[in-house]
């Protein structure tokens, strides 16, 4: 009832005039000879021709050669069809350019099937085409950037990291074979500096690989205890230098687990590195084990607790952002790029795991990681 009242109140002649005069789409009517008998005012904005000028143009003056041929074929089909949709045509403009439009319409026939008229609409595609071109351009730029990133990753991996690992190995040999304490101290400093550089390179490479989708997962059987002690051995010199206690506990431990060894190594080493960096006295405690969920699935749980400087809860999100540290508000005391925890969280999330932090200022921090095992 209400709808009928609304319809009755509408002056459809006014409504029709409004659409034809103010719409950006082009409305048109062809007669039985396919000559344009009506076209809306929007043709002027689209082509630069006024309505009067456009009505006097030939088909060849209105459209490109390719579109003229397309239209002639379309006209032939009108005796067999009642409508047509989304025909792309190139309109010629008054200043000599071409513009694309999508053309749709209906064919009106008499009782004998003869075409009497064609009613249609042309929709401007220029903005859509420009957007598509921009998207293609942006896609090409992104692909080029990804290729460049791959080249940089390969360069860092092969030309920087590979020789650096060799340097670390030879320095370790020299440390073990040097009896002079002064020389050993210098070599330990070189080793720690080289190790820090290697850690930074690993973080940059890993972060770039994750964000570019080039991070490959390789599940295999690994010895968790061996992995943890290998990581601890790499940090042992700085642990001794800072005179802090480092305890390791493996609970509910199975000698072998299935996981990506490189990713687990990075998660553990980043958490340990973070704990050592911000702990100048006291202890660090690493607790690692396997738990079962209610659905029977196994989870690897890693907890690392320190007695370091701690932080306010307002910093919990900041520490996972790239190139951020809790000390950034004043003099940057602590070394590193601020990528370790960023990489750790991204790796954990890649395996559908979770990472949580508990901390209080001057009371230390606890990081807990849960990783589903395949």
C-alpha positions in Angstrom: 0.0 0.0 0.0 2.8 2.4 1.0 4.8 1.4 -2.1 1.8 2.2 -4.3 1.4 5.6 -2.7 5.1 6.3 -3.3 4.9 5.2 -6.9 1.8 7.3 -7.5 3.6 10.4 -6.2 6.5 10.1 -8.6 6.5 12.2 -11.8 8.2 9.7 -14.1 8.7 12.3 -16.8 10.7 14.5 -14.4 12.6 11.4 -13.1 13.4 10.4 -16.7 14.6 13.9 -17.5 16.8 13.9 -14.4 18.5 10.6 -15.3 19.1 11.6 -18.9 20.4 15.0 -18.1 22.5 14.4 -15.0 23.7 10.8 -15.1 27.3 10.3 -16.1 26.3 7.3 -18.1 25.3 7.8 -21.7 21.7 6.9 -22.7 20.9 6.5 -26.4 18.2 5.3 -28.8 18.7 3.9 -32.4 16.0 3.6 -35.0 15.3 0.7 -37.3 18.2 1.8 -39.5 20.6 1.9 -36.5 20.8 5.7 -36.7 21.1 7.6 -33.4 17.8 9.4 -32.7 18.5 10.3 -29.1 21.5 10.7 -26.9 21.8 12.1 -23.4 23.7 15.2 -22.4 26.5 13.2 -20.8 27.9 12.5 -24.3 29.4 16.0 -24.2 31.5 15.3 -21.1 32.6 12.0 -22.5 33.5 13.0 -26.1 33.5 16.8 -26.1 30.8 16.9 -28.8 27.5 18.5 -28.0 24.3 16.5 -28.5 23.6 18.3 -31.8 27.1 17.7 -33.1 27.1 14.1 -32.1 23.8 13.3 -33.8 25.2 14.6 -37.1 28.4 12.4 -37.0 28.9 9.3 -39.1 29.6 5.9 -37.5 33.2 6.3 -38.6 33.5 9.7 -36.9 32.1 8.4 -33.7 34.1 5.2 -33.2 37.5 3.7 -34.0 37.8 1.4 -37.0 37.9 -1.7 -34.8 34.7 -0.5 -32.9 32.9 0.3 -36.2 33.6 -3.3 -37.4 32.4 -4.6 -34.0 29.2 -2.5 -34.3 28.4 -3.7 -37.8 28.6 -7.3 -36.7 26.4 -6.4 -33.6 23.8 -4.8 -35.9 23.6 -8.0 -37.9 22.9 -10.0 -34.8 20.0 -7.9 -33.6 17.5 -9.9 -35.7 18.4 -13.0 -33.6 18.8 -11.5 -30.1 16.7 -9.4 -27.7 19.5 -7.8 -25.7 23.3 -7.5 -25.5 25.7 -6.7 -22.6 29.1 -5.3 -22.0 30.3 -4.7 -25.5 33.5 -2.7 -25.2 33.7 0.1 -27.8 36.2 2.9 -28.4 34.6 6.3 -28.8 36.4 9.1 -30.7 36.6 12.4 -28.8 36.5 15.8 -30.3 40.2 16.4 -29.5 41.3 13.3 -31.4 41.7 10.8 -28.5 39.7 7.6 -27.9 37.8 6.6 -24.8 36.5 3.2 -23.8 32.9 2.4 -22.8 30.9 -0.7 -22.0 27.7 -0.8 -24.1 24.6 -2.7 -23.2 21.0 -2.5 -24.5 17.7 -4.1 -25.5 16.4 -4.6 -29.1 12.7 -3.7 -29.6 11.0 -5.7 -32.4 7.5 -5.7 -34.0 5.2 -8.7 -34.2 7.1 -10.0 -37.2 10.5 -9.9 -35.6 11.7 -6.8 -37.4 13.9 -4.4 -35.4 12.0 -1.2 -34.6 14.5 0.4 -32.2 17.4 -0.2 -29.9 17.6 1.3 -26.4 21.0 1.3 -24.8 23.5 2.7 -22.2 27.2 3.3 -22.5 29.2 3.2 -19.3 32.5 5.1 -19.1 35.4 2.7 -18.5 38.3 5.1 -18.4 38.6 5.3 -14.7 38.4 1.5 -14.4 41.0 1.1 -17.2 43.3 3.6 -15.5 42.9 1.8 -12.2 43.7 -1.6 -13.8 46.7 0.0 -15.5 47.9 1.3 -12.1 47.3 -2.1 -10.5 49.3 -3.8 -13.2 52.1 -1.2 -12.8 52.1 -1.7 -9.1 52.1 -5.4 -9.5 55.1 -5.2 -11.9 56.9 -2.9 -9.4 56.2 -5.3 -6.6 57.4 -8.3 -8.7 60.6 -6.3 -9.5 61.0 -5.5 -5.8 60.6 -9.1 -4.8 63.2 -10.1 -7.4 65.6 -7.5 -6.0 64.9 -8.7 -2.5 65.7 -12.2 -3.6 69.0 -11.1 -5.1 69.8 -9.2 -1.9 68.9 -12.2 0.3 71.1 -14.5 -1.9 73.9 -11.9 -1.7 73.8 -11.6 2.1 73.4 -15.4 2.4 76.3 -16.4 0.2 78.7 -13.4 0.1 78.4 -12.2 3.7 77.1 -15.0 6.0 79.0 -17.9 4.5 82.5 -16.3 5.0 81.4 -15.0 8.4 80.6 -18.5 9.6 84.1 -19.5 8.4 85.6 -16.6 10.4 83.7 -17.7 13.5 84.9 -21.3 13.2 88.6 -20.3 12.8 88.4 -17.8 15.7 87.0 -20.6 17.9 89.9 -22.8 17.0 92.3 -20.0 17.8 90.6 -19.4 21.2 90.9 -23.1 22.1 94.6 -23.2 21.1 95.8 -19.9 22.6 97.3 -20.0 26.1 98.1 -16.3 26.3 95.2 -14.7 28.3 95.5 -11.3 26.7 95.3 -12.8 23.2 92.4 -15.0 24.3 90.5 -12.0 25.6 91.0 -10.2 22.2 89.9 -13.3 20.3 86.8 -13.6 22.5 85.9 -10.0 21.8 86.3 -10.6 18.0 84.2 -13.8 18.3 81.4 -12.1 20.2 81.4 -9.2 17.7 81.4 -11.5 14.7 78.6 -13.6 16.3 76.5 -10.4 16.9 77.0 -9.5 13.2 76.0 -13.0 12.2 72.9 -12.8 14.4 71.9 -9.5 12.8 72.4 -10.9 9.3 70.3 -14.0 10.2 67.5 -11.8 11.5 67.4 -9.5 8.4 67.4 -12.5 6.1 64.8 -14.4 8.0 62.5 -11.4 8.3 62.8 -10.6 4.6 62.2 -14.2 3.7 59.0 -14.4 5.8 57.5 -11.1 4.6 58.3 -12.0 0.9 56.7 -15.4 1.2 60.1 -17.2 0.5 60.4 -18.8 3.9 60.5 -22.6 3.3 59.4 -25.1 6.0 61.3 -28.3 6.3 60.0 -30.7 8.9 62.4 -33.4 10.1 63.4 -35.4 13.1 65.6 -33.3 15.4 67.2 -33.9 18.8 65.9 -31.2 21.0 68.5 -31.6 23.8 71.4 -31.4 21.2 69.9 -28.3 19.6 69.4 -26.5 22.9 73.0 -27.2 24.1 74.4 -26.2 20.7 72.7 -22.9 21.1 73.8 -22.5 24.7 77.4 -23.2 23.7 77.4 -20.3 21.3 76.3 -18.0 24.1 78.5 -19.5 26.8 81.4 -16.9 26.5 79.1 -13.9 27.1 77.2 -15.8 29.9 80.5 -16.4 31.7 81.6 -12.8 31.0 78.5 -11.4 32.6 78.8 -13.9 35.5 75.1 -15.0 35.3 73.7 -18.4 35.9 72.1 -20.2 33.0 69.9 -23.3 33.9 68.2 -25.6 31.5 65.3 -28.0 32.3 63.8 -30.4 29.8 60.5 -31.9 31.1 58.3 -34.5 29.6 61.1 -34.8 27.2 61.3 -37.0 24.2 64.7 -37.4 22.6 63.4 -36.7 19.1 60.7 -34.3 17.9 59.5 -33.4 14.3 59.9 -29.7 13.5 61.8 -27.3 11.3 65.3 -27.3 12.8 66.4 -23.9 11.4 63.2 -22.1 12.6 63.3 -23.7 16.0 67.0 -22.7 16.3 66.1 -19.1 15.5 63.2 -19.0 18.0 65.3 -20.4 20.8 68.5 -18.4 20.1 66.5 -15.1 19.8 64.8 -15.7 23.1 68.0 -16.7 24.8 69.9 -13.7 23.2 67.2 -11.3 24.4 67.3 -12.7 28.0 71.1 -12.5 28.1 71.1 -9.0 26.6 68.9 -7.5 29.3 70.2 -9.5 32.3 73.3 -8.2 34.0 73.1 -10.3 37.2 71.2 -13.2 38.6 70.0 -16.1 36.4 68.3 -17.2 33.2 66.2 -20.3 33.2 65.1 -22.2 30.1 62.3 -24.7 30.5 61.3 -26.8 27.5 58.9 -29.7 27.2 56.0 -31.4 25.4 52.4 -31.2 26.5 49.2 -32.8 25.2 46.1 -30.8 24.5 42.6 -32.2 25.1 42.3 -33.1 21.4 45.4 -35.3 21.7 47.6 -33.0 19.7 51.1 -32.3 21.0 52.5 -28.9 21.8 56.1 -27.9 22.3 56.2 -25.4 25.2 59.3 -23.1 25.7 59.6 -20.8 28.7 62.6 -18.6 29.3 62.8 -16.6 32.4 65.3 -14.0 33.4 66.1 -11.6 36.3 66.9 -8.7 34.0 65.7 -5.2 33.8 62.1 -6.1 33.0 59.6 -3.7 31.5 56.3 -2.1 31.9 53.2 -3.8 30.4 52.8 -0.8 28.0 56.0 -2.0 26.3 54.7 -5.5 25.5 53.6 -4.7 22.0 56.6 -2.4 21.2 59.2 -5.1 21.7 57.7 -7.2 18.9 57.9 -4.4 16.4 61.0 -4.3 14.1 63.9 -2.0 15.0 62.3 -1.2 18.4 63.8 -1.6 21.9 62.5 -0.8 25.4 65.6 1.5 25.9 64.9 3.6 22.8 63.3 6.5 24.7 66.7 7.5 26.1 70.3 6.6 25.4 70.3 3.2 23.5 72.3 1.1 25.9 71.7 -2.3 24.5 73.2 -3.7 21.3 71.3 -5.2 18.4 68.9 -4.2 15.5 65.8 -4.9 17.5 64.7 -7.6 15.1 65.1 -10.7 17.3 61.7 -10.7 18.9 60.0 -9.5 15.7 61.5 -12.5 13.8 60.6 -14.8 16.7 56.9 -13.8 16.8 56.6 -14.0 13.0 58.1 -17.5 13.0 55.9 -18.6 15.9 52.8 -17.3 14.1 53.9 -19.1 10.9 53.5 -22.4 12.7 50.2 -21.3 14.2 51.7 -21.0 17.6 51.6 -18.3 20.3 54.0 -16.2 22.3 53.3 -14.4 25.5 55.3 -12.2 27.8 55.0 -11.4 31.5 57.3 -8.8 33.0 57.8 -6.2 35.7 60.3 -3.4 35.9 63.5 -4.5 37.6 62.0 -8.0 38.3 62.8 -9.7 35.0 60.7 -11.2 32.2 59.1 -14.5 31.2 58.5 -15.4 27.6 56.3 -18.4 26.9 56.0 -20.0 23.4 53.6 -22.7 22.4 54.3 -24.5 19.1 52.0 -27.2 17.6 54.0 -30.3 16.6 53.0 -32.0 13.3 
